[in-house]
Structures are given as structure tokens and as C-alpha cells.
Amino acid sequence: MGNKALKKDHYPIDTEFRYQEDESFGSFVSKGSLRILQLRKIFSKIIEKKKEDPIPNEASIPRAFYHEFDIHCMQIQNRNLFQFRPIKKECLKTVFYIHGGAFIYNMNVGQFHLLTQLMRNIDIEIIVPDYPLVPHGSVLDALSMIRESFEKTAQRVGAENIIVMGDAAGGCLALALCEQMRNEGNPLPSSIILLSPWLDISMSNPEIEDINEHEMVLDRKGIRELGHIFAEDLAEDDYRISPLRGELDDLPEINIFTGTHDILYPDAKELKNRLKEENRPYRYFEYPKMMHGFIEMPHLRESRFAINQIISLLKSEFDR
């Protein structure tokens, strides 16, 4: 996960930000490696095997986490709810983090790297619901577990002290959770942070076809199939599985991070445009030529910059 803490105290968090530096050498190397591995071509085969997995997929906490952070775990609906805290530090804010993984994969090393950097640089606790995945749960099962986890956290720290953050498929669930709680008149978090979010399982945005040739990680057909499996009986435009199709009024500030070579980029941009047109609170961070999940690739200069921006966003929460 690396031992160097990020050094700068503040990175730009303007309403709309576009990264201006040339693409890093690390990005070129990563794309070349992924082309050789042909990850997209084997994506569907991996999914077919995972769909038949008889054992529910549970998060595995890296050993290093136990040495560096306080870790507590409780059971919610027969799944784990993790609490990570810097040792011997008072945490005034809570990040409620919903991991991605196309609704079928659990947390990976890049996601733990992200959480590590956040806790090394700001005194926050991070709550992680280990929600059910394909083939052992649907989006309604996941949202039920995630919502109960959020409510228990809010009872302890206050919803106003929680920032909901989700990456990729976790971004879908993060925005859907907030839309659901808003619909029911329940307390909402202070803000939402979406990283490379998957916002519409239909993948019907016509701009996706133009991006598809650049994507090195995701297979459009494969993730669309997973989205429909996870949706179960819900229509593909139901906000609980495609939150981009939901109403955006009365939500907290939404912060969106996206790369222009991510096939989920067109929907992230559409969400930004809707928020702007409807005069809703938002911030938008765009990284040219970055692929899906680039923020969780610690060797990338662009990842380090984006993580510093997330840290600046979290620090700004202390002034609210």
C-alpha cells in the first residue's frame, strides 16, 4: 500500500475541475499492460465463473490494517459492518464507504489503499458495509443492509457528520441510498462523493460507444449483464439500480470524480449536467484519458492528485 503519506494540505476543489497535466508515464504503462493481459476479453469468462460461486463473498481485511488502525466489526443482516479508525485519535467526521466491484467482486487492494491514505491524512473513521453480492443477493438485499448500517451509524454520530462515498458500483448504491432516504424523509449525510460511478445499468448513453474503444478494464456487455442480474425484478430505469434516473432535488452536495476513458464517464457527465441545469449543489472532477478506477491505482500521479482532492473535500467538511 506504500508508506509515504501525501504531503500537500490543499488541492483545488472548485465546482468544476479538469486535470491539466499531461498523461503520466504510469498511465501509459498501465494501459499497455492491460492490453497485453486482455482483461476486457476475459472479463465475461471470469463473471461466468463467479456467478456460480457457492460461497458468499466476504471482504478480507489486509493484515497491515490491523497494525495501523483500530478495527471493529458487527453483524448487520448476517453480513459484516466494519469500522476503521486511526489509533488513539478523535474522529469528528465519518466516511460511510460503499465499495465497487460490478456487484460481484468484493474489496480489492486499491480500495484499501484509498482508505489507508484518507485515514493517514485526516482524522476520520471509515464505516464499510460488506453488503451481499451476486449471486447471493440482489440490489434490494444490498440496499437493505446498507441502509440499516447507515442508520445505526447515524444514531451514533449524527447523519450530519457522515459523508457517503462510493466507487463504481458502490457509487450506484451510494446515490441510490441517498435518494431512497430522501424519498422517505429520513436524515441525509452532509455530502456524497462518487468515484468513477456506475449510474445507469442500461448503459444506453450513445456516447458510451465512442468511449468503449479506450476502456481497458470494463466490458460493456459483461457489466450490463451483471447489473440486470443484481436488479432482479426491478426495471432498469428504477432509481434503486440506476440512480441517474431518479430525482436529484433535496440531496446533499454531490462530488463526482471521473476519467474520460472510462465507459461510465458519459453517465457521470450527464449527472453533472443535470445537477448544473437544476441548480443543485455539486462539484465535478474530470481527468482526461484516465480509465475506470484510476483513483485506486496508487502508482499513478493522477491517482495521488485525486486522492489529495478527496482529502481536501473531507477537510472542508470540518468547516460546515
N, C-alpha and C positions, 0 to 999 in steps of 0.2 A: 504493500500500500504506500510505501515511501515514508520517509521520516521528516522531510522538510515541511514546516508549516508555511503557509502562504504569508508573504510579508507585508504587502500594501494594505493600508487601512480602508481605502475607499476606491471604488471603481464606479464608472458612470452608471446611473440608474434612471436616466431620462425616460420620458414617456415612450419615445421610440428611439431605439438604438440599433445601429448597424455596425458590425465589426469592420474596421477599415484596413487591418494589416493583411499583407499577402498570405496566402495559404502556407501553413507551416510545412517543413520537411517531414515532420512526423505524420502529418495527414497524408502526404504523398505515399510514404512508406506503408501506412496502414491500408490505404486503398489498393496498392499493388499486392500486398499480402492477401487481402480478401479476394482479389481477382484470382490469384493462384489457388486459393482454397476453394473457390467457387461456392461460397457459403449459401448464396441465394439458391443455387441449383439443388443443393441437398436439403434446403430448409423444409420442403414439403415431406421428404422422406423421414426427417427427424420428427416432424409433427405426427406422422402416421404411427410411429413407434410410441411416442409419448401419450397418444390418445388411448393406448391400450394398457398403460401403466396401472397395475392393480393396487399400488401402494400410494396413498395420498402424499403429495409432495410437500414437505415441510422445510422451512428455512433453516439453514445450517450457519451458525454464528462462527466467524473466524476466531481462531484461538487468540490472536493478538487483541481482539476486542476485550477479552476477559482480563488482560493485563493492564489495559489503558482506561477502561470505562467501568462504571457501575452498571450491572445488568440485572434487571428483574423481569420476571415472566409470570403472567397469569393466564388462565383459560377463559376464553370467550367463545361460546357455541362450539366447544370441542376443538378450538384452534388456539394457537399461541398469540398472545399480545405482549410484545417486548417493549421494555423501557430502557433506553440507553442514556446515561448521564456522565459528564466529566466527573472524575473523582474529587470529592471534597470541595465542590463549587456550588454556589447557589444559582439556580436556574430560574429566571423570571419569565422566560418565554418557552413555549413548547412547539416543536415541529411535529406534526402528525403526518408521517411519511407513508405513502401508498406506492409500493414498488411496481415496476412494469415487468414484462416478460411474456407479452402476447397472450395473457390469460392462461398460459400453460407452463411457464418457467417460473421458478422462484428466484430469490435474490442472488445476484452474482457479485463477483469481486469488485467490479467497477462501481456498483451501487454502494457497497460497503466503504469503498474509498471515498465516495462523495460524503457519506455520513461522517466518516472519520475527519475529513477536512473541516466540515462545519463545526463539529464539537471541539476541534483543536483551536479554532479561531474565534469562537463566540460561546458564551456560557448559556447554552440551551440544552434542554433534554429533547430526545427524539423518541417518539412513540411509533412502533411499527406493527400494524396488524398483519398477521400471517394468514391471509384470507384463503378460502378454498379455490382451487384451480381446476381447469379441465383435466381429466374427465370426471372429477369428483364433486363438482359444484357448478352452479350457474351464476350469472350476474346478480340475480336476486339473492342467492345464498351469500355471495361475497358482500353485497351492499348491506345485508342484514348484519353480518358480523362486523363490518367496518363501522356501520352506524352505531351499534351498541358500544364498540370500542371508543368511538369519538365521544359519545355521551358520557361514558364513565370517566374519560379524561377531562371533559368539560366540567363535570361535577367536582373534580379535584382541583383544577387550576383556573376554571372560568373560560368559556368559549372565546372571550375577547383576548385571551392570552395565547391562543393557538393559531398557528399558521399551517394550513393544509398544503402539502406538497406531494405531487405525483409525477412520475416519469412514464412516458409511453402509454401502455395500457393502464398503468396507475394514474396517469393524468386523466384518462377517461373516467375512472372511478372517483377521482378527487372532485372533478367538476360535477359529475352526476350526484355524488353525495351532497354537495352544497345546494344543488338545485332541488333535490328531494327535501332537505331540511328547510329550505326557504319556502317550498310549497306547503309544508306542514306547520309553518310558523315557529319553528324551533330556533334556538340561538345558533348563530353562524360564527365561523372563525373570523379573525381580523383581516386575513388576506389569503389568497390562493396562489401557489407557484406551480406552473405546469412546464415540464421539461420534455421536449420532443413529444408532445401529447398526441394520442390516438383519439380523435374526437368524433369520428363517424365511421361505423363499421361497414357501411355500404361501399366505401372507397370510390364513390361515384363522381367526385370532383374531376372535371375534364382536364385540369392542369396536372393531375397525377401522372397521366400518360407521358407528359413531357419530362417529368422528374424521374420516372421509372428507370430509365437507362443509366442514371447516375447512382442510384441506390445500391450500396454494397452489402447491406445487412438483411433487409426485409424482402420477402417475396410477397407481392401484392395478392396473388391468388391464395397463398397459404394463410396469411393473417386474416384475410376476409373470411375464409372458411372457419378459422378459429373463432372469430367474432360472432358468427352465426351459431356456432355450437354453444358458446358461452351465453348468448342471448336466449337460448332455448325457445320459449314460446313468444318472446317479445318481438314486435315488429322492429325492423332495422332502423326506423326513424324514431323509436321510443327514446326519450331523453336519458333513460337509465343505462342505455348501452351506446347511444350516440348523443352525448350531451350538447354537441354543437347544434342539434335540432331543438333544444329546449329554450325556454325563455331566459334572458340574461338580466332582467330587471331585479333590483334589490339584492344583488350579490355583492360580496366584498370585492375589493380590488383584485383583478386577475393579472398575474405576471406570466408572460409566455416566452419561453426560450425555444428557438427552432433553428435548424440549418437548412439551407436552400437545396441541398442534395438529399434530403430526407423525403421519402414519398408521403410522409404525413405533413410536410411543410404546407401544401396548398390549403389544407383544412385549418392549420394553425394561423395562417394568414387570413383566412376567411373569418375566424373567430375575432382576430384583431380588428378587421374591417367592420364587423358587426358592432363590436364594443365602441369603436370610434363613432360610427354613424348614430348609434343610440345614446351617445354621450354617457357611457358607463365608465367607471374608473378602471384603468388598465395601464400596464407597461408592456412593451414588446421589445424583445432582444433577438436580432436576426444575425446569423453567422453564415456568410457566403461560402458555398462549396462544402459545408460540413454535412456529414452523413448522419443517419439516425443514431442516437445515443452517444454522440461525440463527447458530451459533458462527462460521461463516465469512463472516458479513456484517458487515464492520468498522464500518459506520455505526450499528449497534445498541448501545445501552447494555448490553443483556443479553449481547451477544457479548463486549464488553470485560470484563464481570464474570466470565463463564465462562472466558475465556482466563486471567484472573488466578487463578482457582481451579486451572486446569491447571498454571500456573506454580508455585503453592503445592504441588500434588501432586508435581511434579518436584523441587522443593527438598526436600521431605520424604524423597525417595529418598537424598539425601546423608547422612541420619542413620541409614540402615539398616546 
